[in-house]
Amino acid sequence: MAAAIVLSWVLARPSEPEIDQLVRVLALTPTSSLADVGAGSGEISIAIARHVPEGIVYSTEIDPRLLNKIRANARRAAARNIIPVRGKEHDTELPSDCCDAIFLRDVYHHLTDPLAMDRSLYLAMRPGGRLAIIDFEPIPGSSPPPGVPANRGGHGVPERVVSRELRRAGFEFVEIIDWPIIRATKHYCMLLRKPLPTKAPNATPVTDFHRAQKNNSSVAPPD
C-alpha cells in the first residue's frame, strides 16, 4: 500500500477518461461507499468523490505525511465525503462490510504481505462488491520493490499472480480490462467480486406426517 514510493516514471496523474472508466467498472452510484487503498495525496479519491455525492470515499495511506496531504486536498476541494484512514502494510484498517467497491491503482505490486492485505480487502467488502486492481506486468530487467514476494519477477506484478492470490482470499474473478493510462507502461485492470451469500437449502416443510412422528402417531407420509 506504499504508494509514496512508487517511481515517478510509473505513477501518473489520473485523467478524466480514467476516472470515468473507473466509475463504470466499479458500477458506482451516487450513494456508493468505496475505498481508494494506497491513495497517495488523494487526487483520485477527490475525483471519485464527486461521483458519489451521497456516499463515502475511504482514502487510505500508511504514510502520515500523505494522510495530511489527503486531508488538506480534500478540504481545498470541499470533498466532505472523504474519510482519510491510516492503514498498515498488512491491513487496510477499514471497517468490516463498509464498501460497495475498492480499488488499488499502482499499489498491488508494492504489497509486502499481499495475502494478509487480501484478507483485509475481503473483510471490508460487502457481498457482491467489486474490487479493481490496476497494475502492470513486471518490467523486463527491473528489480522488484523492497520486501515484496519473490514471485513478482521485477517491478510490477503478473496478472496470474494477482488472480491466484485474490481468489485464494475468496474473491471471484470477473474480467481483465485494458486501462486508459497514457504513458509508456501498459496497464491492466483486473476486476473481481466478493461472492453473494449462498442461500441455505430450503428447510423441510413441517407437515402432519412430521408432527405425527414427533407425537409417535400414525399418519401416512406425504407422496
Residue pairs with C-beta under 8 A, 6 or more apart in sequence:
1 37
1 38
1 60
1 61
1 62
1 87
1 88
1 89
1 92
1 104
1 107
1 110
1 111
1 117
2 38
2 62
2 63
2 89
2 107
2 110
2 145
3 11
3 38
3 39
3 40
3 61
3 66
3 106
3 107
3 110
4 40
4 61
4 62
4 63
4 65
4 66
5 110
5 145
6 40
6 106
6 107
6 110
7 155
9 184
10 106
10 136
10 155
10 183
10 185
11 40
11 106
12 181
12 182
12 183
13 43
14 43
14 44
14 47
14 105
15 180
15 181
15 182
17 180
18 179
18 180
18 181
19 44
19 47
19 48
19 51
21 177
21 179
21 180
21 189
22 44
22 48
22 103
22 132
23 48
23 51
25 130
25 132
25 177
25 189
25 191
26 32
26 34
26 100
26 101
26 103
26 130
26 132
27 101
27 130
28 34
28 48
28 51
28 52
28 55
28 100
28 101
29 52
29 55
30 51
30 52
30 53
30 54
30 55
31 52
31 54
31 55
32 52
32 55
32 100
32 101
33 52
33 55
33 56
33 57
33 58
33 98
33 99
33 100
34 48
34 52
34 55
34 56
34 57
34 58
34 99
34 100
34 101
34 102
34 103
35 57
35 58
35 59
35 60
35 85
35 92
35 94
35 98
35 99
35 101
35 102
35 103
35 124
36 42
36 44
36 45
36 48
36 57
36 58
36 59
36 60
36 103
36 105
37 60
37 87
37 92
37 102
37 103
37 104
37 107
37 121
38 60
38 61
38 87
38 104
38 105
38 106
38 107
38 110
39 45
39 59
39 60
39 61
39 66
39 70
40 61
40 66
40 69
41 66
41 69
41 70
41 73
42 59
42 69
42 70
42 73
42 74
42 82
42 84
43 73
44 105
45 57
45 59
45 70
45 74
45 79
45 82
46 73
46 74
46 77
46 79
46 82
48 57
49 57
49 74
49 77
49 79
49 81
49 82
50 79
52 81
53 81
54 81
55 81
55 100
56 81
56 82
56 83
56 98
57 79
57 81
57 82
57 83
58 83
58 85
58 94
58 98
58 99
59 70
59 74
59 82
59 83
59 84
59 85
60 84
60 85
60 86
60 87
60 92
60 93
60 94
61 67
61 70
61 84
61 85
61 86
61 87
62 86
62 87
62 88
62 89
64 86
67 84
67 86
70 82
70 84
71 84
73 79
74 80
74 82
74 84
85 92
85 93
85 94
86 93
87 93
87 94
89 111
89 112
89 113
89 117
90 112
90 113
90 116
90 117
90 120
91 116
91 117
91 120
92 117
92 120
92 121
92 124
93 120
94 120
94 123
94 124
95 124
96 123
96 124
97 123
97 124
97 125
97 126
98 124
98 126
99 124
99 125
99 126
99 129
100 126
100 129
100 130
101 129
101 130
101 131
101 132
102 121
102 124
102 125
102 129
102 130
102 131
102 132
103 131
103 132
103 133
103 134
104 132
104 133
104 134
104 135
105 134
105 135
106 134
106 135
106 136
106 187
107 135
108 114
108 133
108 135
108 157
108 162
109 135
109 136
109 144
109 145
109 148
109 152
109 155
109 156
109 157
110 145
110 148
111 117
111 148
112 147
112 148
112 149
114 148
114 149
114 165
115 165
115 168
115 169
118 165
118 166
118 168
118 169
118 171
119 169
121 131
121 166
121 169
121 171
122 169
122 170
122 171
122 194
125 131
125 194
126 194
127 194
127 195
127 196
127 197
128 193
128 194
128 195
128 196
129 193
129 194
130 174
130 191
130 192
130 193
131 166
131 171
131 191
131 192
131 193
131 194
132 189
132 190
132 191
132 192
133 162
133 166
133 189
133 190
133 192
134 179
134 181
134 187
134 188
134 189
135 156
135 157
135 162
135 187
135 188
135 190
136 156
136 157
136 185
136 186
136 187
136 188
137 156
137 157
137 158
137 159
137 186
137 188
138 144
138 152
138 153
138 154
138 155
138 156
138 157
138 158
139 154
139 155
139 156
139 185
140 154
141 154
142 154
142 155
142 156
143 154
143 155
144 150
144 152
144 153
144 154
144 155
145 155
151 161
152 158
152 161
156 185
159 176
159 188
159 190
162 190
163 173
163 190
163 192
166 173
166 190
166 192
167 173
167 192
170 194
170 195
171 192
171 193
171 194
171 195
172 192
172 193
172 194
172 195
173 190
173 192
174 191
174 192
174 193
175 190
175 191
176 188
176 189
176 190
176 191
177 188
177 189
177 190
177 191
178 186
178 187
178 188
178 189
179 187
179 188
179 189
181 187
204 210
207 222
208 219
209 219
209 220
209 221
209 222
211 217
211 219
212 218
212 219
213 219
